[in-house]
Every structure is written in C-alpha cells, then in structure tokens.
Amino acid sequence: MNHLTSKLVFLSRHLILFVCLISNLSTNAQAFVNLESGAFFTAINDIRNGNNGTLFSLKNDFQTPVSPFVRLRAGYLSKGKNHFSFLYAPLKIIETGTIERDILFDGKNFKANIPTEVVYKFNSYRFSYNRRIISKDNFKFGLGLSAKIRDAGFSLKNRELLSESFSVGFVPLINLIANWDISQKMSVDFFGEGLAASKGRAIDLSLSGRYSFTKNLQGNFGYRLLEGGANGTNRYNFIQLHFIYAALNYSFNKNNKEP
C-alpha cells in the first residue's frame, strides 16, 4: 500500500498540472479531475508463454486474492459536446504459490512443488475523445475513439529460475458515454471502451450511480468489468476482472456543473 500511495501522490501532482493547463485552453471548456479506487477480484486470468508453453491460471493455480486498485483521469468538456480525457490505470498482481505440476514458461521448466512467484502487470494509458450526439435535458450520449498504450506482461520466479515477458503496445478503441439524470443531484453514468478482433479483444465497461455534492464535486459508486486478451503463437493471455469502486470527480469551471 505504501508503493500505491506514493504513486498516487506523484500522479495527482502531474494531473493537477495537466488540468490547470487545459482549463486555460477555452473559456467554454470545463476541466475536471477524477480519482477512482476500490477493490477487484479475478474471475479469469489464463496465461501461456512460449509456442509449446504450459497453460496455467492465476485464478485456479495461484488463487489470486482480492486486491486494491486506483485509476486517475483528467480532462475537459469543450462547449458541452467535445469530451477529452487522459487516463492512467495501473494494475499489478503479485502472488506466490506452490502447484503440483511443472510449468513450461518461455522455454524454461518451472518444477512442481517449489514456491513460485508470479507477477502480472497491465498498466493502461489512454487518451480519449468523445463527441455528444444526443444532448437532452436528462439524457446525454456520445461516441468517440481512444488511443490506448498498454504496458503489460507477466513473469515467473522461483529459487532456481526467472523468466519475464513484458511489452508495450498500442491499441485503438471505440468509446461511448451515456448519462441519465434521475434528479438534480442523482444520475446514472455508463462509460465503455472496447474493440474486438479475430485474435483478441479489449473491453472496459463501467456502470455507476452519481451524486452531486456541489456544483463542482460529484461522487460515484459503481461496478467495472475489465475483459479481454490476445491469442498469439507465442503468447496467450485472457482475463476477466471485476471491480467495485468509489470515485470523486472535481470540476474546475463553476459555470457548468456537468463532470
């Protein structure tokens, strides 16, 4: 948790500078910063590394526990229609277990019944643009595109061997945002990003309830699904993670209450 806290402080400082910069780009723009945190649990996390590697599961073989997480987003809404944002979503799982079968991982044979540490990392950086195509008094809907940079991979280590497989890649995504105002203070928010292809997919969906404490400060409580993966010749990894979260959203423009 100390590492998570220090990383959060570092990112908060830089996101505040980013928001202060973009808030001066347009007098009609509403800048915001959003902090989301909670806990997630693993439903699926299957891994194979190497053409003839062993398929193993972080869910079943290593029994990954419920873990905390944090996500930070900053951006602005321009002229009530154009939504720009930058997201930093770190995610890391470290677990040690002893399994009853050998694991062939990147050409190395990790023997059974030896304590083995597995590290799974999936850090996501996304720049998103969304344009509202429906803007009614109590309902708003928009479509857009996201540019995602993922810093991801996994490693295995025991007292005899260490093998790592981490990489950085680019993934384009389609996003959509929907907001339904139940009353002046309560709303339902949906935000989704995703794309599917023959060899893999990436899906990030969230549904939450929002309460406006003031014109500038809103709070959300909701559920998030992170699902997807890739089926390559030398690497296979598919995940399904479930998140329960609370979030705070602060808007810097007092003339517009929408986050």
GIPE-V513712 format. One record per helix or strand of 2 or more residues. SS is the DSSP state (a for helix, b for strand). FROM is the first residue (numbers start at 1). TO is the last residue. Records with the same first field share a line. If there is no record, write none. Layout:
SS = FROM-TO ; FROM-TO
This chain:
a = 2-22
b = 29-49 ; 56-57 ; 67-78 ; 82-90 ; 92-97 ; 103-105 ; 108-110 ; 116-135 ; 139-157 ; 162-181 ; 186-197 ; 200-212 ; 217-231 ; 235-251
